[in-house]
């Protein structure tokens, strides 16, 4: 049986350093780009 390898992009915490979403909530740059379209202030719109 062949083993499967999953490549996960390395998470960085540089681009949005100083934002609440990153500093307090721990969202990575990649998460903020993907989920909030690059706007860490959009974190406040989560219900």
VENBELQUI-V72220 format. One record per helix or strand of 2 or more residues. SS is the DSSP state (2 for helix, 1 for strand). FROM is the first residue (numbers start at 1). TO is the last residue. If there is no record, write none. Layout:
ss:SS from:FROM to:TO
ss:SS from:FROM to:TO
This chain:
ss:2 from:20 to:23
ss:2 from:29 to:36
ss:2 from:40 to:45
